[in-house]
Amino acid sequence: MRVVSLVPSLTLTLFDLGLDASSIVGRTPWCIHPADQVNKVPVVGGTKTPTRSKIIQAQPDLVVLDRDENPKAIYEWCQEQGFATFVCDVKHPSDVPAMLRELSMAVNCETKGAAMARELEETLTSLPPRGEEKALPIIWHEPLMAANATTYAGGMISCLGFDVVNVDPHGNGYPEVTPASIKQHDIGHLFFSSEPYEFNREEGEHVADEVEAIGGKRPLVHLIDGEALTWMGSHTNEGLKHLLNLRGELGLHR
């Protein structure tokens, strides 16, 4: 089977399911894991603008896409070309087990996919209950942008027992935020991601300074591994365990 993956976290998942560079025949430059194998896979372009001629040259039996990460036009083009597609549409970590089962069936790795799904389900059943402390993951700088409660990243933080705020219920899930909106929603914890923008402590504390300067309660600043926050699929279970360890470091126990 020949698979082109335009989703970094699902490229990793495909390898973890048991495929190798003889089966995964196209990827994006951001498909960086597993490092010892992925460099053998040709790059066919980015998540937003893959090179269509390179996808055609790869002669895929399946193109792996994500509804949020890849443009609808690429999906429609794949349909026009007659390429079978797998489209991931995960909105919360609890959606991942079903996605793992579906993807594993699409690439004939059902046994491994089912085992991954069961392991993740066990982790999901052991999560702490949602508390009242409000939190928000911050993913971009200038403008400052967050991931709402409705996104996978927001769901990962909610799995730690936080009440993730839905800053803009009518937006695309990734609103621009300001010190005023952080104050307005009484957000007590800001989780600054290492990707797609790599925040440092000084930048996070500067945001907290600005909230405090306009009369808001100073939010606590946490630096967080971006892959744990956003890489869905086989990495979800590892990401949840990493974040739960962080919760323990914050002094918040189950």
PASEBA-1860 file (N, C-alpha, C; in nm, 3 decimals):
! residues 254
1> MRVVSLVP> 0.084/-0.120/0.000/0.000/0.000/0.000/0.087/0.124/0.000 ~ 0.046/0.227/-0.077/0.122/0.350/-0.088/0.039/0.464/-0.027 ~ 0.097/0.531/0.074/0.023/0.633/0.149/0.100/0.764/0.146 ~ 0.030/0.871/0.114/0.082/1.007/0.129/0.014/1.067/0.251 ~ 0.092/1.118/0.345/0.037/1.181/0.465/0.071/1.329/0.466 ~ -0.034/1.412/0.476/-0.017/1.557/0.484/-0.042/1.609/0.625 ~ -0.031/1.518/0.723/-0.057/1.553/0.863/0.059/1.501/0.949 ~ 0.143/1.587/1.004/0.261/1.539/1.078/0.230/1.437/1.187
9> SLTLTLFD> 0.129/1.461/1.270/0.101/1.368/1.379/0.050/1.233/1.326 ~ -0.015/1.235/1.211/-0.064/1.109/1.155/0.045/1.036/1.077 ~ 0.145/1.108/1.031/0.262/1.040/0.973/0.329/0.956/1.081 ~ 0.348/1.017/1.199/0.402/0.941/1.312/0.312/0.823/1.346 ~ 0.182/0.844/1.346/0.088/0.737/1.378/0.099/0.622/1.278 ~ 0.114/0.655/1.151/0.127/0.551/1.048/0.251/0.465/1.073 ~ 0.362/0.528/1.108/0.481/0.451/1.143/0.456/0.366/1.266 ~ 0.391/0.423/1.366/0.364/0.348/1.489/0.268/0.231/1.465
17> LGLDASSI> 0.185/0.243/1.362/0.096/0.133/1.327/0.169/0.018/1.257 ~ 0.292/0.046/1.213/0.372/-0.059/1.152/0.412/-0.035/1.007 ~ 0.367/0.077/0.948/0.409/0.107/0.812/0.554/0.157/0.814 ~ 0.618/0.155/0.697/0.754/0.205/0.687/0.768/0.290/0.561 ~ 0.891/0.329/0.530/0.913/0.420/0.418/0.883/0.356/0.282 ~ 0.863/0.227/0.279/0.824/0.165/0.153/0.674/0.182/0.129 ~ 0.599/0.207/0.236/0.454/0.226/0.226/0.414/0.373/0.236 ~ 0.485/0.449/0.318/0.458/0.592/0.331/0.545/0.662/0.226
25> VGRTPWCI> 0.482/0.711/0.121/0.558/0.756/0.003/0.551/0.907/-0.018 ~ 0.498/0.979/0.079/0.494/1.124/0.068/0.459/1.185/0.203 ~ 0.521/1.300/0.233/0.500/1.366/0.361/0.523/1.515/0.346 ~ 0.497/1.590/0.454/0.528/1.732/0.457/0.663/1.753/0.526 ~ 0.724/1.872/0.513/0.851/1.896/0.583/0.834/1.900/0.734 ~ 0.710/1.914/0.782/0.685/1.917/0.926/0.657/1.779/0.982 ~ 0.659/1.678/0.897/0.649/1.539/0.943/0.790/1.498/0.985 ~ 0.822/1.515/1.112/0.960/1.501/1.160/0.980/1.379/1.249
33> HPADQVNK> 0.873/1.307/1.278/0.884/1.188/1.364/0.826/1.066/1.291 ~ 0.885/0.949/1.312/1.008/0.919/1.388/1.132/0.960/1.309 ~ 1.223/1.029/1.376/1.336/1.092/1.309/1.424/0.993/1.234 ~ 1.435/0.871/1.284/1.524/0.774/1.221/1.465/0.710/1.097 ~ 1.337/0.738/1.069/1.273/0.675/0.953/1.212/0.775/0.855 ~ 1.165/0.887/0.907/1.085/0.976/0.824/1.168/1.043/0.714 ~ 1.297/1.057/0.735/1.381/1.121/0.634/1.394/1.039/0.506 ~ 1.351/0.913/0.513/1.352/0.829/0.394/1.229/0.852/0.305
41> VPVVGGTK> 1.134/0.932/0.356/1.009/0.955/0.284/1.018/1.088/0.209 ~ 0.988/1.092/0.080/0.997/1.218/0.004/0.897/1.322/0.053 ~ 0.940/1.447/0.048/0.852/1.559/0.083/0.771/1.598/-0.040 ~ 0.639/1.611/-0.022/0.552/1.649/-0.134/0.495/1.790/-0.116 ~ 0.546/1.864/-0.018/0.499/2.000/0.004/0.434/2.015/0.141 ~ 0.393/2.138/0.171/0.340/2.169/0.303/0.197/2.125/0.325 ~ 0.150/2.145/0.448/0.014/2.105/0.483/-0.090/2.188/0.409 ~ -0.059/2.315/0.385/-0.154/2.404/0.319/-0.138/2.407/0.168
49> TPTRSKII> -0.013/2.391/0.124/0.013/2.403/-0.020/0.101/2.288/-0.070 ~ 0.053/2.165/-0.062/0.132/2.054/-0.117/0.146/2.068/-0.268 ~ 0.255/2.014/-0.320/0.278/2.018/-0.465/0.200/1.903/-0.529 ~ 0.098/1.937/-0.604/0.008/1.835/-0.656/0.077/1.738/-0.751 ~ 0.172/1.790/-0.829/0.243/1.701/-0.922/0.325/1.596/-0.847 ~ 0.376/1.632/-0.729/0.453/1.536/-0.650/0.362/1.429/-0.590 ~ 0.241/1.469/-0.554/0.145/1.369/-0.504/0.110/1.271/-0.616 ~ 0.090/1.324/-0.735/0.059/1.237/-0.849/0.175/1.141/-0.874
57> QAQPDLVV> 0.299/1.193/-0.870/0.417/1.109/-0.892/0.428/0.998/-0.787 ~ 0.380/1.025/-0.667/0.387/0.925/-0.558/0.291/0.810/-0.581 ~ 0.191/0.829/-0.667/0.092/0.726/-0.699/0.031/0.663/-0.573 ~ -0.029/0.746/-0.488/-0.081/0.692/-0.361/-0.209/0.611/-0.377 ~ -0.221/0.511/-0.293/-0.349/0.440/-0.278/-0.437/0.512/-0.177 ~ -0.374/0.596/-0.092/-0.448/0.668/0.012/-0.374/0.797/0.044 ~ -0.450/0.906/0.055/-0.396/1.034/0.101/-0.458/1.065/0.237 ~ -0.373/1.087/0.336/-0.419/1.113/0.473/-0.421/1.263/0.497
65> LDRDENPK> -0.540/1.312/0.539/-0.563/1.455/0.556/-0.625/1.482/0.693 ~ -0.623/1.608/0.732/-0.694/1.652/0.852/-0.784/1.768/0.814 ~ -0.907/1.765/0.866/-1.006/1.864/0.827/-0.964/2.006/0.861 ~ -0.897/2.025/0.975/-0.854/2.158/1.015/-0.721/2.197/0.953 ~ -0.632/2.100/0.937/-0.495/2.131/0.898/-0.477/2.147/0.748 ~ -0.556/2.077/0.669/-0.540/2.080/0.524/-0.660/2.148/0.458 ~ -0.637/2.228/0.354/-0.747/2.298/0.288/-0.847/2.202/0.222 ~ -0.973/2.242/0.221/-1.077/2.162/0.157/-1.047/2.142/0.009
73> AIYEWCQE> -0.981/2.242/-0.053/-0.950/2.233/-0.196/-0.857/2.115/-0.225 ~ -0.769/2.081/-0.132/-0.679/1.968/-0.153/-0.758/1.837/-0.147 ~ -0.850/1.829/-0.052/-0.937/1.711/-0.044/-1.016/1.696/-0.175 ~ -1.076/1.804/-0.221/-1.156/1.798/-0.344/-1.070/1.759/-0.463 ~ -0.947/1.809/-0.469/-0.857/1.774/-0.579/-0.824/1.625/-0.575 ~ -0.800/1.571/-0.455/-0.773/1.428/-0.441/-0.891/1.346/-0.493 ~ -1.012/1.392/-0.461/-1.131/1.324/-0.510/-1.137/1.327/-0.663 ~ -1.106/1.443/-0.720/-1.107/1.456/-0.866/-1.005/1.363/-0.932
81> QGFATFVC> -0.890/1.344/-0.864/-0.784/1.260/-0.918/-0.813/1.111/-0.899 ~ -0.915/1.082/-0.819/-0.948/0.942/-0.791/-0.867/0.881/-0.678 ~ -0.799/0.965/-0.598/-0.722/0.914/-0.484/-0.816/0.891/-0.366 ~ -0.809/0.774/-0.307/-0.883/0.750/-0.183/-0.825/0.839/-0.073 ~ -0.910/0.884/0.018/-0.865/0.974/0.124/-0.912/0.923/0.260 ~ -0.831/0.954/0.360/-0.872/0.939/0.500/-0.866/1.079/0.559 ~ -0.978/1.129/0.610/-0.984/1.264/0.664/-1.007/1.258/0.814 ~ -0.908/1.302/0.889/-0.919/1.307/1.035/-1.002/1.429/1.075
89> DVKHPSDV> -1.095/1.409/1.168/-1.178/1.520/1.217/-1.193/1.506/1.368 ~ -1.081/1.515/1.438/-1.078/1.500/1.583/-1.092/1.636/1.649 ~ -1.185/1.648/1.742/-1.207/1.774/1.814/-1.169/1.765/1.961 ~ -1.149/1.643/2.012/-1.119/1.623/2.153/-1.040/1.493/2.166 ~ -0.953/1.481/2.266/-0.880/1.356/2.283/-0.969/1.233/2.290 ~ -1.090/1.248/2.341/-1.180/1.133/2.348/-1.224/1.084/2.211 ~ -1.203/1.165/2.107/-1.235/1.123/1.970/-1.124/1.036/1.909 ~ -1.007/1.035/1.970/-0.891/0.973/1.908/-0.902/0.821/1.899
97> PAMLRELS> -0.951/0.749/2.002/-0.958/0.603/1.987/-1.035/0.558/1.862 ~ -1.149/0.619/1.836/-1.225/0.583/1.716/-1.147/0.615/1.590 ~ -1.077/0.730/1.590/-0.997/0.766/1.473/-0.884/0.667/1.451 ~ -0.819/0.622/1.560/-0.711/0.523/1.546/-0.763/0.394/1.485 ~ -0.880/0.352/1.528/-0.938/0.229/1.472/-0.969/0.247/1.323 ~ -1.025/0.362/1.287/-1.061/0.386/1.146/-0.937/0.395/1.057 ~ -0.836/0.468/1.104/-0.715/0.482/1.024/-0.645/0.347/1.010 ~ -0.639/0.272/1.119/-0.571/0.142/1.112/-0.641/0.047/1.016
105> MAVNCETK> -0.774/0.056/1.009/-0.847/-0.026/0.913/-0.815/0.016/0.771 ~ -0.800/0.148/0.751/-0.773/0.200/0.616/-0.637/0.156/0.563 ~ -0.543/0.126/0.656/-0.409/0.086/0.612/-0.377/-0.059/0.650 ~ -0.483/-0.136/0.680/-0.470/-0.279/0.708/-0.380/-0.310/0.828 ~ -0.396/-0.231/0.932/-0.320/-0.253/1.056/-0.415/-0.255/1.175 ~ -0.528/-0.325/1.159/-0.635/-0.320/1.260/-0.591/-0.364/1.398 ~ -0.511/-0.469/1.407/-0.473/-0.523/1.539/-0.394/-0.420/1.619 ~ -0.295/-0.360/1.555/-0.214/-0.259/1.624/-0.298/-0.136/1.658
113> GAAMAREL> -0.383/-0.094/1.568/-0.468/0.022/1.593/-0.564/-0.001/1.709 ~ -0.619/-0.121/1.716/-0.711/-0.152/1.826/-0.638/-0.151/1.960 ~ -0.515/-0.200/1.961/-0.437/-0.201/2.085/-0.405/-0.058/2.130 ~ -0.367/0.027/2.035/-0.342/0.168/2.067/-0.467/0.234/2.124 ~ -0.579/0.208/2.061/-0.706/0.268/2.103/-0.742/0.227/2.245 ~ -0.726/0.098/2.276/-0.759/0.048/2.410/-0.668/0.110/2.516 ~ -0.541/0.124/2.485/-0.446/0.184/2.580/-0.484/0.329/2.609 ~ -0.520/0.402/2.504/-0.561/0.541/2.523/-0.691/0.548/2.602
121> EETLTSLP> -0.783/0.460/2.574/-0.911/0.460/2.648/-0.888/0.439/2.797 ~ -0.791/0.356/2.832/-0.759/0.335/2.973/-0.709/0.465/3.037 ~ -0.625/0.538/2.965/-0.577/0.666/3.018/-0.691/0.766/3.032 ~ -0.779/0.770/2.934/-0.891/0.864/2.938/-0.984/0.838/3.055 ~ -0.999/0.712/3.094/-1.089/0.681/3.206/-1.027/0.719/3.340 ~ -0.897/0.746/3.343/-0.830/0.777/3.470/-0.804/0.926/3.490 ~ -0.861/1.009/3.404/-0.835/1.153/3.411/-0.907/1.215/3.530 ~ -0.850/1.326/3.582/-0.916/1.395/3.693/-1.044/1.463/3.646
129> PRGEEKAL> -1.141/1.483/3.737/-1.263/1.555/3.698/-1.233/1.702/3.669 ~ -1.318/1.762/3.587/-1.297/1.903/3.554/-1.322/1.990/3.677 ~ -1.229/2.080/3.704/-1.241/2.171/3.816/-1.291/2.307/3.773 ~ -1.279/2.403/3.861/-1.331/2.537/3.835/-1.223/2.635/3.792 ~ -1.097/2.594/3.798/-0.990/2.686/3.760/-0.988/2.703/3.609 ~ -0.997/2.827/3.565/-1.005/2.855/3.422/-0.866/2.864/3.360 ~ -0.857/2.809/3.239/-0.728/2.802/3.172/-0.744/2.824/3.023 ~ -0.630/2.853/2.958/-0.632/2.874/2.813/-0.494/2.841/2.757
137> PIIWHEPL> -0.487/2.755/2.652/-0.360/2.734/2.583/-0.333/2.846/2.483 ~ -0.212/2.898/2.485/-0.172/3.007/2.395/-0.075/2.949/2.292 ~ -0.105/2.970/2.164/-0.030/2.901/2.059/0.047/2.994/1.965 ~ 0.016/3.125/1.967/0.083/3.215/1.871/0.107/3.350/1.935 ~ 0.208/3.418/1.881/0.255/3.545/1.937/0.249/3.653/1.829 ~ 0.198/3.770/1.867/0.192/3.887/1.776/0.123/3.854/1.644 ~ -0.009/3.840/1.639/-0.099/3.860/1.753/-0.104/3.737/1.844 ~ -0.137/3.763/1.969/-0.152/3.656/2.065/-0.276/3.576/2.030
145> MAANATTY> -0.260/3.445/2.011/-0.372/3.359/1.972/-0.379/3.238/2.064 ~ -0.502/3.195/2.087/-0.527/3.083/2.177/-0.599/2.971/2.104 ~ -0.612/2.858/2.171/-0.694/2.747/2.124/-0.815/2.736/2.216 ~ -0.932/2.752/2.161/-1.055/2.750/2.239/-1.083/2.612/2.298 ~ -1.183/2.608/2.384/-1.226/2.482/2.445/-1.274/2.382/2.341 ~ -1.317/2.429/2.225/-1.373/2.341/2.121/-1.266/2.272/2.038 ~ -1.139/2.303/2.057/-1.031/2.245/1.977/-0.967/2.128/2.050 ~ -0.892/2.049/1.975/-0.818/1.937/2.035/-0.723/1.987/2.143
153> AGGMISCL> -0.649/2.095/2.113/-0.555/2.149/2.212/-0.628/2.193/2.338 ~ -0.742/2.258/2.321/-0.822/2.295/2.437/-0.868/2.174/2.515 ~ -0.904/2.068/2.443/-0.947/1.945/2.507/-0.835/1.880/2.587 ~ -0.713/1.889/2.536/-0.600/1.832/2.610/-0.582/1.902/2.745 ~ -0.599/2.034/2.747/-0.586/2.107/2.873/-0.704/2.076/2.965 ~ -0.822/2.060/2.907/-0.938/2.025/2.990/-0.920/1.887/3.053 ~ -0.844/1.800/2.987/-0.818/1.668/3.043/-0.733/1.674/3.170 ~ -0.670/1.787/3.194/-0.593/1.805/3.317/-0.681/1.847/3.433
161> GFDVVNVD> -0.810/1.870/3.406/-0.901/1.909/3.511/-0.929/2.059/3.514 ~ -0.886/2.131/3.410/-0.912/2.274/3.403/-1.040/2.303/3.325 ~ -1.097/2.417/3.352/-1.211/2.467/3.277/-1.156/2.557/3.166 ~ -1.142/2.502/3.046/-1.086/2.577/2.933/-1.193/2.671/2.878 ~ -1.157/2.797/2.866/-1.253/2.901/2.827/-1.275/2.901/2.677 ~ -1.399/2.924/2.636/-1.433/2.940/2.495/-1.440/3.091/2.468 ~ -1.326/3.149/2.433/-1.315/3.295/2.422/-1.407/3.351/2.314 ~ -1.412/3.284/2.200/-1.494/3.332/2.088/-1.578/3.215/2.037
169> PHGNGYPE> -1.699/3.197/2.091/-1.782/3.080/2.055/-1.820/3.074/1.908 ~ -1.814/3.187/1.838/-1.859/3.191/1.699/-1.742/3.193/1.599 ~ -1.621/3.180/1.650/-1.505/3.186/1.562/-1.462/3.049/1.513 ~ -1.337/3.041/1.467/-1.285/2.916/1.408/-1.215/2.827/1.511 ~ -1.221/2.866/1.638/-1.158/2.788/1.743/-1.023/2.841/1.786 ~ -0.966/2.935/1.709/-0.833/2.987/1.739/-0.839/3.140/1.743 ~ -0.897/3.196/1.850/-0.920/3.340/1.856/-0.794/3.418/1.893 ~ -0.792/3.542/1.850/-0.693/3.637/1.900/-0.738/3.679/2.039
177> VTPASIKQ> -0.644/3.683/2.131/-0.678/3.722/2.268/-0.593/3.841/2.310 ~ -0.643/3.913/2.409/-0.577/4.032/2.461/-0.573/4.024/2.613 ~ -0.492/4.107/2.677/-0.497/4.112/2.823/-0.638/4.141/2.874 ~ -0.712/4.224/2.800/-0.849/4.257/2.842/-0.940/4.134/2.838 ~ -0.928/4.051/2.733/-1.014/3.933/2.725/-0.972/3.827/2.827 ~ -0.843/3.820/2.857/-0.797/3.728/2.962/-0.854/3.771/3.097 ~ -0.851/3.902/3.122/-0.911/3.954/3.245/-1.061/3.930/3.248 ~ -1.127/3.958/3.137/-1.274/3.944/3.129/-1.319/3.803/3.165
185> HDIGHLFF> -1.245/3.703/3.118/-1.284/3.563/3.142/-1.223/3.506/3.270 ~ -1.151/3.590/3.343/-1.095/3.550/3.473/-1.011/3.423/3.459 ~ -0.922/3.424/3.360/-0.838/3.307/3.332/-0.721/3.304/3.430 ~ -0.710/3.194/3.502/-0.609/3.184/3.606/-0.482/3.113/3.563 ~ -0.488/3.038/3.452/-0.372/2.963/3.404/-0.357/2.982/3.254 ~ -0.239/3.025/3.211/-0.208/3.038/3.070/-0.099/2.936/3.035 ~ -0.129/2.849/2.939/-0.034/2.746/2.896/0.026/2.789/2.763 ~ 0.153/2.829/2.766/0.220/2.879/2.646/0.292/2.763/2.577
193> SSEPYEFN> 0.255/2.738/2.451/0.303/2.622/2.377/0.442/2.647/2.317 ~ 0.511/2.537/2.291/0.641/2.546/2.222/0.627/2.540/2.071 ~ 0.504/2.516/2.022/0.478/2.521/1.878/0.329/2.548/1.854 ~ 0.293/2.608/1.744/0.376/2.647/1.630/0.469/2.765/1.657 ~ 0.443/2.841/1.767/0.538/2.944/1.808/0.601/2.898/1.939 ~ 0.733/2.910/1.949/0.802/2.866/2.070/0.813/2.979/2.170 ~ 0.721/2.981/2.266/0.723/3.085/2.368/0.835/3.061/2.468 ~ 0.886/3.170/2.524/0.978/3.159/2.636/0.912/3.217/2.761
201> REEGEHVA> 0.974/3.194/2.875/0.917/3.238/3.002/0.895/3.389/3.005 ~ 0.990/3.465/2.951/0.979/3.611/2.954/0.854/3.658/2.879 ~ 0.826/3.598/2.764/0.708/3.638/2.686/0.579/3.605/2.760 ~ 0.576/3.488/2.825/0.458/3.451/2.901/0.435/3.543/3.018 ~ 0.541/3.575/3.092/0.527/3.662/3.208/0.489/3.804/3.166 ~ 0.533/3.845/3.048/0.496/3.977/2.998/0.345/3.987/2.978 ~ 0.284/3.880/2.925/0.138/3.879/2.910/0.072/3.889/3.048 ~ 0.123/3.812/3.143/0.068/3.817/3.279/0.083/3.957/3.339
209> DEVEAIGG> 0.198/4.022/3.312/0.219/4.160/3.359/0.111/4.252/3.305 ~ 0.079/4.236/3.175/-0.019/4.323/3.111/-0.160/4.302/3.169 ~ -0.193/4.178/3.200/-0.323/4.150/3.261/-0.330/4.216/3.398 ~ -0.223/4.203/3.474/-0.219/4.262/3.608/-0.223/4.414/3.601 ~ -0.159/4.471/3.498/-0.151/4.617/3.485/-0.287/4.680/3.460 ~ -0.383/4.604/3.404/-0.516/4.660/3.379/-0.616/4.619/3.488 ~ -0.562/4.571/3.599/-0.648/4.540/3.713/-0.697/4.398/3.722 ~ -0.647/4.309/3.636/-0.688/4.170/3.641/-0.604/4.090/3.740
217> KRPLVHLI> -0.657/3.975/3.780/-0.580/3.884/3.864/-0.469/3.824/3.779 ~ -0.347/3.825/3.831/-0.234/3.777/3.753/-0.247/3.627/3.725 ~ -0.253/3.588/3.598/-0.260/3.445/3.566/-0.126/3.377/3.588 ~ -0.131/3.250/3.624/-0.009/3.172/3.635/0.036/3.131/3.495 ~ 0.166/3.136/3.471/0.224/3.109/3.340/0.290/2.972/3.341 ~ 0.253/2.889/3.243/0.313/2.756/3.229/0.363/2.738/3.087 ~ 0.487/2.695/3.072/0.539/2.659/2.940/0.508/2.512/2.915 ~ 0.463/2.481/2.795/0.411/2.347/2.767/0.467/2.294/2.635
225> DGEALTWM> 0.492/2.165/2.630/0.540/2.099/2.509/0.432/2.099/2.402 ~ 0.459/2.164/2.290/0.360/2.176/2.184/0.318/2.044/2.124 ~ 0.410/1.947/2.117/0.374/1.817/2.061/0.277/1.744/2.155 ~ 0.297/1.756/2.285/0.203/1.697/2.381/0.065/1.761/2.367 ~ 0.065/1.888/2.334/-0.060/1.964/2.325/-0.138/1.935/2.198 ~ -0.070/1.918/2.084/-0.140/1.919/1.956/-0.122/1.795/1.868 ~ -0.024/1.709/1.898/-0.002/1.595/1.810/-0.099/1.483/1.845 ~ -0.204/1.471/1.766/-0.308/1.371/1.791/-0.275/1.240/1.721
233> GSHTNEGL> -0.329/1.133/1.774/-0.307/1.002/1.714/-0.232/0.913/1.811 ~ -0.129/0.846/1.763/-0.053/0.757/1.850/0.016/0.835/1.962 ~ 0.039/0.964/1.941/0.108/1.046/2.042/0.013/1.098/2.149 ~ -0.118/1.084/2.130/-0.214/1.138/2.226/-0.192/1.080/2.365 ~ -0.175/0.950/2.373/-0.159/0.886/2.504/-0.034/0.937/2.575 ~ 0.077/0.944/2.501/0.201/0.995/2.560/0.185/1.142/2.599 ~ 0.115/1.219/2.513/0.093/1.360/2.544/0.012/1.379/2.670 ~ -0.093/1.298/2.686/-0.175/1.308/2.807/-0.093/1.275/2.931
241> KHLLNLRG> -0.012/1.172/2.925/0.069/1.134/3.040/0.170/1.243/3.074 ~ 0.227/1.305/2.971/0.320/1.416/2.994/0.248/1.533/3.063 ~ 0.129/1.565/3.015/0.055/1.677/3.072/0.007/1.647/3.214 ~ -0.029/1.522/3.240/-0.069/1.485/3.375/0.048/1.496/3.472 ~ 0.168/1.465/3.425/0.287/1.486/3.508/0.306/1.634/3.539 ~ 0.279/1.718/3.437/0.288/1.862/3.458/0.186/1.906/3.562 ~ 0.067/1.851/3.555/-0.035/1.882/3.655/0.016/1.851/3.796 ~ 0.082/1.737/3.810/0.139/1.703/3.940/0.245/1.801/3.985
249> ELGLHR> 0.327/1.847/3.889/0.430/1.946/3.921/0.370/2.079/3.965 ~ 0.248/2.107/3.917/0.179/2.229/3.958/0.116/2.217/4.096 ~ 0.126/2.097/4.154/0.067/2.076/4.286/-0.079/2.043/4.281 ~ -0.129/2.008/4.161/-0.271/1.972/4.147/-0.279/1.822/4.130 ~ -0.333/1.756/4.229/-0.335/1.610/4.229/-0.471/1.559/4.190 ~ -0.475/1.434/4.150/-0.598/1.373/4.103/-0.696/1.350/4.219
END
